[in-house]
Amino acid sequence: MESFRAYLIQEEKSGLTVEKYLRDVSRFRAWLGEGELTKNRVLAYKAELVERYAVASVNSMISSVNCYLEYLDRHDCRIKVVKQQRKTFLSEEKELSKEEYGRLLQAAKEKPRLHLLMQTICSTGIRVSEHRFITVEAAKAGYAQVCLKGKFRVVFLPKKLCTLLLKYAKTQKIRTGSIFVTASGKPMNRCNIWAEMKKLCRTARVSREKVFPHNLRHLFARIFYSIEKDIVRLADILGHSSINTTRIYTMESGRTHRRQLQRIESLLVT
């Protein structure tokens, strides 16, 4: 497994991806035991995963196993992911509304760092792991240069946000480098950000299912698309290689679609 870890690092996988692949492959190896590694055995493992987990989780674990099989040069054992019809609607239980976002910000007023970080994610569409690229220099320049997973892109920062970032940096005596840092000067941990956001739920009267950093990125995407209707430009802003990924971000709940159908009905049904 240590050799596989070195392989993943050589393939320039992120630290979190490396750990995930190692967990998934360790689970597969434990299931396989002393049994022979064959295509039929891998398919049997896939069948068990399908019975126990959601499709997205199954496909994620299959990707890890396929990477391991590629490392072993056992291409003959690689399997296909589970096909799933593209979702048309976003689950209403997961869709964060602008009003709920506003209540979360209000609840975070007593936590200036979290309050500003949430606004930064939601007004730029960055991933939570990209917050370390929001620096004093970036706020002064009006844009951040993000380099993650071997990909480089420029993220423009709204003027009002830059003002807030520089004001916060000044109060915290941060003269250079990342703005969202701990007392020791290290970038904030994504797990801690997730936990801090969850603590806002009761005060903000927002379901815990809707409150996590990545949902702020989704909210940015939906609002941008509702205004601009330019999915290609949105894909560039979000740093997506495929527009199919971006389509997931622009999905709205069935409630929104029902309202649209009702407007059409008033015009066509007498």
Secondary structure, 3 states (H helix, E strand, C coil): CHHHHHHHHHCCCCHHHHHHHHHHHHHHHHHHCCCCCCHHHHHHHHHHHHHHCCHHHHHHHHHHHHHHHHHCCCHHHCCCCCCCCCCCCECCCCCCCHHHHHHHHHHCCCCHHHHHHHHHHHHHCCCHHHHHHCEHHHHHHCEEEEEECCEEEEEECCHHHHHHHHHHHHHCCCCCCECCECCCCCECCHHHHHHHHHCCHHHHCCCHHHCCHHHHHHHHHHHHHHHHCCHHHHHHHHCCCCHHHHHHHHCCEHHHHHHHHHHHHHHHCC
